[in-house]
């Protein structure tokens, strides 16, 4: 009985520690994404939707989003990224 009780305590303690770590990362803002990552996610989503629909214009938008991602990698300002993309 004692070992089962200890396992439960360790499990709840592990959950408690995980919650504290998650709270700390959310408060400190460590879960933020780079602008280039967001651009690449947009480009990938547009390509995926384009493959499902078979249209051509979404592919052009995906190419523009890729250009915005490259501009973000070059550390251009956000307005420059929008103009590029």
C-alpha positions as CSV (number, residue, x, y, z in Angstrom):
1,X,0.0,0.0,0.0
2,X,2.8,2.4,0.8
3,X,4.4,2.1,-2.7
4,X,1.1,2.8,-4.4
5,X,0.6,5.9,-2.2
6,X,4.1,7.1,-3.1
7,X,3.5,6.5,-6.8
8,X,0.4,8.7,-6.6
9,X,2.2,11.4,-4.7
10,X,5.0,11.4,-7.3
11,X,2.5,11.5,-10.1
12,X,0.7,14.5,-8.6
13,X,4.0,16.1,-7.8
14,X,5.1,15.6,-11.4
15,X,1.9,17.2,-12.6
16,X,2.4,20.1,-10.2
17,X,6.0,20.7,-11.5
18,X,4.8,20.5,-15.1
19,X,2.1,23.1,-14.4
20,X,4.6,25.4,-12.7
21,X,7.0,25.1,-15.7
22,X,4.2,25.8,-18.2
23,X,3.1,28.8,-16.1
24,X,6.6,30.2,-16.0
25,X,7.1,29.8,-19.7
26,X,3.8,31.5,-20.5
27,X,4.5,34.4,-18.1
28,X,8.0,34.9,-19.3
29,X,6.9,34.7,-23.0
30,X,9.2,31.9,-24.0
31,X,6.6,30.3,-26.3
32,X,6.7,33.0,-28.8
33,X,7.5,32.2,-32.5
34,X,9.8,34.1,-34.8
35,X,8.2,36.1,-37.6
36,X,9.8,33.8,-40.1
37,X,8.2,30.8,-38.6
38,X,4.8,32.3,-38.8
39,X,5.4,33.2,-42.5
40,X,6.5,29.6,-43.2
41,X,3.4,28.2,-41.5
42,X,1.2,30.5,-43.6
43,X,3.1,29.5,-46.8
44,X,2.8,25.8,-45.9
45,X,-0.9,26.1,-45.1
46,X,-1.6,27.9,-48.4
47,X,0.3,25.2,-50.4
48,X,-1.7,22.5,-48.6
49,X,-5.0,24.2,-49.3
50,X,-3.9,24.8,-52.9
51,X,-3.2,21.1,-53.3
52,X,-6.7,20.2,-52.0
53,X,-8.6,22.7,-54.2
54,X,-6.5,22.6,-57.3
55,X,-6.5,26.4,-57.8
56,X,-3.5,28.4,-59.0
57,X,-3.8,31.7,-57.1
58,X,-3.2,30.1,-53.6
59,X,0.2,28.9,-54.9
60,X,1.0,32.5,-55.8
61,X,0.1,33.7,-52.4
62,X,2.2,30.9,-50.9
63,X,5.2,32.2,-52.9
64,X,4.5,35.6,-51.6
65,X,4.4,34.3,-48.0
66,X,7.7,32.5,-48.7
67,X,9.2,35.8,-49.8
68,X,7.9,37.4,-46.6
69,X,9.6,34.5,-44.6
70,X,12.9,35.2,-46.4
71,X,12.6,38.9,-45.6
72,X,12.0,38.0,-42.0
73,X,15.1,35.8,-42.0
74,X,17.0,38.9,-43.3
75,X,15.6,40.8,-40.3
76,X,13.6,43.3,-42.4
77,X,11.0,45.4,-40.6
78,X,7.4,44.0,-40.5
79,X,6.2,46.6,-43.0
80,X,9.0,45.6,-45.4
81,X,8.0,42.0,-44.9
82,X,4.4,42.8,-45.9
83,X,5.6,44.7,-49.0
84,X,7.9,41.9,-50.0
85,X,5.3,39.2,-49.3
